[in-house]
Amino acid sequence: MAPPFESASIELDFPLYAIDFDTEDSNRLVVGGGGGAGRSGVGNKIAVLETTSQNEIQTAGDITLSRDEDSVMSLALGARKGKTTHLYAGVNSSPESIAKGTNEHLRTLAIELPKAREKTAGPSTKVSEISRTSMFTDPDENSYQRLLRVVGQLGVASTAMGKEPQIGIFEAAGPNPKVKGVFELPREAEDLDVIQTAENEYLVAFCHKYELHVVKISKEQGDPELVYTMPDDHGEKPMFRSIRFLTPNFILAVSNLPKKNGIIIQGLRLPKPGHETARLAVNARIPGKINATALSVTNLSPQRT
């Protein structure tokens, strides 16, 4: 029987660790990964992929990164200006640089689109690195930038595997990100998201284990606020795995039940001024020996033509 949906696939020459879709073009996405630092024989790359038809996807452009540095662990597309789109990536510096106290883990790249989309014999999109930034202060050589989200002119990133978990906030208005602030976490963030609430105002959400926190970002950075603590579910306490904003006041969360007994999907209405905790608006349980690994949401409005 034929599959219910049209699909396209492509085989790349490097392992994938990060992906982000272009919100301004549903036919384009960016992927990154690689073999990391060392002599694995597998390079580190970022590739721009485009669907040329419902069943064909091709590499529109790519960039090969240094084999002395880490693989690409996170990606987020920023704003487009003309034919150029800024791309932010999490790539650790070389082990030698980190040992000396320098880790320029936040990379900014420029994706330059051709004047007109057309089929060519080879890649037509140019990808180039334009800046490197150090944001986190954790000197642990095992720490890396695992999570990265960019909305409007604000970017949010968090660390993993380090001794001092951190979240960093930066301005993503141009090719040189400006760090707005870094705050310590009691434990590593499982996931995070950001949404714009007004001009130059944003709301950042992050979760770890049983807790959901939010931070208001404007001209001044606020402090993290605990807005929801996971309750027991018939003697089982689910653990947050992934979160996404649906609106500035509503978050969708997916959590895993203990012992791989299924997942919980929750819709949480964030507290209004004067209220301390979020309200559970909807709750659904999917039973089975399964675990959630990620969550994504999309607008069902028809694509503009």
N, C-alpha and C positions, 0 to 999 in steps of 0.2 A: 504494500500500500504506500502511496506517495506521502511524504511528510506534509503536515497541515500548513506549514509555513515555508516560504522561500528562504533559502539559506546560502551562504557563501563562506568559503574557508580559504586559508592561505597558510603555507608552512614557511616559518622563518628560520634563520640560522643561529638563533640565540634563545635561551629560555626566557619566558616572560614573567615579570614580577609586578608590573604596573601598567595601568590602562586608564585612559580618560577620553570621553567623547567630546567632540566639538559641539557646543550648544547652539552655535550659529549655522551649522551645516550637519544635518543628520547623516550625510554620506561619508563623513570623515571622523577618524579616531586616531589617537596616538598611543603607541605601546613602547615599553622600555624593559630592559633587563640585561642579562649577560652572565658571564662566568666569574665576574669579580676580579679582585687583584690576584695575580699569580700567573702560573704557567699552565692553566687548564686547556689552553688552545681555543677557548671560546671567547670571542670578543664581547665588549659592552657596547650596546647600541640603543638608539631611540629611532623609531620608524613612524612615519605618517602613512596611514593606510586609507584608501578610498574605495568605495564601492562604485564600480563603473556600470553595473547592472544588478538585477536582483540575485543573480547567482555567480557574480564575479567580484573579487576584491583584489586589489593590487597595491604594491608599495609605491606611493607617490614621491617619497623622499626619505632620506635617513641620514644619520650622523653616527660615525664610529668614534667611541670615546676611548680614553686611555686604558690600557690593560694594567697599568700600575695602580689604578684606583678601583673603588668598589663598583658593583653593578648598580643599575638604576632600580631603586626600591620604591619610589613614589613619583607620581606625575599629576599635574593639574594645569589645564589650559586657562590662560588669562584672557584679557580683553584683546580684541582685534582693532587695529588702526590701519585703515586702508587695506593693503594686501599682506600686512604683517600681523601675526598673532604671537603673543608672548607665551612661552611654555615654561613652567617651573618644575624642577625635578629634584629629588633627593638622591644625591650621590656622595658618598664619603670620599674624602681625600685619600691619598696613598697611606699605607701603614706608617711609612717613614715620617710623613707630615704630621699625622695624628700623634705619633710618639714625641714630636717636638712641640705639641700643644696647638697645632693648627688643623682645623677640620672645616673646610669651606664646603659644607654639605648642601647648601641651598643654591642650585644652579638656575640661571635664567637663560633661555634659548629663544631665538627668533625663528619662526616658521614663515618663510616668504612664499606666498602662493603665486603661481603663474598668472599672467594677465587674463587668460581665458582657459577654462578647463577643456582639455582635449586629450584624446588618446595619443600617446607618444611611445617611441620604442624604449624609453627608459624613464627613470624618475624625473619629474619636472619641478618638484617642490624643494626649495633649499632650506636646510636646517643648520643653524650655526649657534655656537655658544657665545653669549655676550657679557655675562658677569657671574661672579661667584661670591657668596656671602656666608659668613659664620654667624649663626644665630644662637645656638644652644651653648651652654656653659659647662655641661657635663664632660669631664675629661676622659671618661671611660672609653677605652679603645673599642669596646664591643657595641657601644651606642650608635644608633643610626636613625635616620629620619624615615619612619615607617608610614605615617599618615600625613596627608597633604590635601587641603581643600582651598580653592580660590573662588570667591564670589565678588563680583564688582571689582572694587579696588582694595579688597582685603584678603589676605591669605592667612591660613592657620596650619601649623604643622606640629607633630608630636614625635617624641623619641620612643625607641624600644631597645630592650636588651641592656640598658645602662643601669648604673647604680642609683642615679638621681633622675627619675622620670620628669620630663618637662613638656610644656606646651609653649610654642612661640607664636606671636602675632606680628605680621608684617604688612606694610603697605605694598600693594601690587599694582601701582599706578603706572609703572614704567619699567625700563630695563634694569634698574638698580634698586632692588627691594630695600625698604627702610624698616628696620626692626622697631616695632612699637612697644614690645614688652615680652618678657619671658617669665612664666611662673612655674613653681615647683608643684609636683603632684605627689600624693601619698603613695600612689601606685600607678603603673603604666596605663595609659588610656587605651581602652579596647577599641573605641571608635570616636569620631568627632564629626561635626558638621557646622556650617555657618550659613546665615541668611541675613540679607539686608532688610532693616526695618524702617529706615528713613534715610534722608540724605546724610551721608557720612556717619550713619549709625548702623551697627550690626549686632547680632546675637550669636554667640558661639555656644554650642552644646557639646559636652563630652561625657562619656560613660566609662565606668570600670567596675567590674564584678556586679555588685548589687545597687550601685548608685548612679544617678543622673544629675549632672551639674550644668549650669548655664553661666555665661559671663557676658555682660553688656559692654560693648566696645563703641566709644564715640571719640571725642577729642581726648578724653581721659579714659584709661582702662579701668574697669570695675574689678571687683573681687569675685571669684567663683562662688556661686550659691548652690547649695544642695536643694534640689526641687523634688526629687522622688527617690524613695528607697524601695527596692523590690520586696513585696510581701511574700509570705509562704503560699504555695499553691498546692493545697491538699497534702501538706507535709513536705513538699518539695519547693526549693527556692531557686527559681530560674536565674541565670546569669546573663547580663546584657552582652550581646555580641555586635550589634550594629544599629545605628540610628540615622534617621534622615528627617529634616524639616519638610513638612508639607505646606505650612504657612508659618508666619512669625509666632503664632500662638499654639501650634499643634505639631507634635513630633511623633513619627512612627518608629517603633523599636521592635527588633526581633531578638529573642533571648533563647538560650538553650536550657532544657531541663536536665537535672542531674542524671548520670548513668545512661546518657544517650536515649532518653525516653520521649523525645519529641521536642518541638519548639513552641514558643509562645509569641504571637504577634500582638502588640499593644499600641493603641492610639492614646497619646497622653496630651491633655490640654494644659498648657503651661499656666502657672498661677498669675492672677491679676494682682495689681498693687494692693497690699493689705492682706494677701493670702500667702501662706508659706510653702505649700506643696502643690504639685501638679495633680490633676484629676484624671483617673483612668476613664476614658470615654468609650473605648471599645477594646475587646479582648477576644482573641481566637487562639485555639490550641490545635496544633497539627501533630497527631500521635505518630508513633513509629520509631524505629531505631535509626533516627536521623539527627544531624546537627546542622544548624545554620552556620554559614561561613561569611556571608555578606548580605547586604541589602541595597537595592537600588529602586528609585521611583522615577516616573516619567509623566509628563503632561499628555493627556489623551486628546488634546486639541489637534485638529487635522493640520498636516504640514502645509506651510505656505508655498504657493507655486508662483 
